[in-house]
Amino acid sequence: MSSNYFIPLAQVRCEYEAQKSRFVATLAPAFSINEARAFIVNIKKEFANASHNVPVYIIGGGNTVTEYFSDDGEPAGTAGKPALAALRGSGLGDAVLVITRYFGGTLLGTGGLVKAYTESAQLAIKQVKRGRRIAVHVAEITIPYNLLERVRLFVIKHGGQIVSEEYTEDVRIRLRVRQEAFEAFQAELRELSAGKIQASIVESKEEIVAV
C-alpha cells in the first residue's frame, strides 16, 4: 500500500527577489528529525553570511507527523510560519525547507515578509519532483526461454520492474512488484504455466517511487 503523502525525490533550490532582498529556498527529503536538523545546519554553514536562514520541516505525513519552524530572527510569524503553511498545504511529508534571505536594504514590512517567504516556499514546492513510499516484494522465478517475453509483459502489466535476468539452461528473473499487485501477478504465472511456475519472495520492503 502506498503512503498517503508525497515525498521530495531530490533537493531543489530556487530564488525569489523582493525589494532587492534575495531569498534562496532549498527543499529536500528528510526521513527523521535528526536528518532534517543536519540539513538545516549544513545550509546555515553554506549561507553563513546571510541575514536569515529560516528552517521548516515536516517529518512523516497524514495523521503521524512532526512539524517545526523558526523565524530565525525575522519578526514573529512572518517567516517560518507562512513557509510551514505552504509546505503543509503542498501534500509533502518527509521534507525539510530552508529559506535563506540576504537583506537588500529596504524593509519589507510584515505583509511583505509573509508574501516573500510564502512565495519562496511555493516556488521550491512547485519545482520539486515527487514520489510515494510503496510496499514491494522482491521475488525470483525460473522460467523456460519460450515464456520470457510473456513474463516480462506480466511484470509491466502489474506495475513491476525486472531487476536482473540470469541466462543458463533456463532464465532466472529477479523482479520487484507492489505487494498489493503480487497475488494477481502470481495468478497469471500459474495460469501461463499450468500451475508449474510461482515467484518466490526474497525480500519485502518499502521503496520510494516517482509519481
Secondary structure, DSSP 8 states (H G I E B T S, - for coil): ---SSBEESS-EEEEEEETTEEEEEEEEE-SSHHHHHHHHHHHHHHTTTSSEEEEEEEEEETTEEEEEE--TTSSTTSSHHHHHHHHHHTTB-SEEEEEEEE--SS--HHHHHHHHHHHHHHHHHHHS-EEEEEEEEEEEEEE-GGGHHHHHHHHHHTT-EEEEEEESSSEEEEEEEEHHHHHHHHHHHHHHTTT----EEEEEEEEEEE-
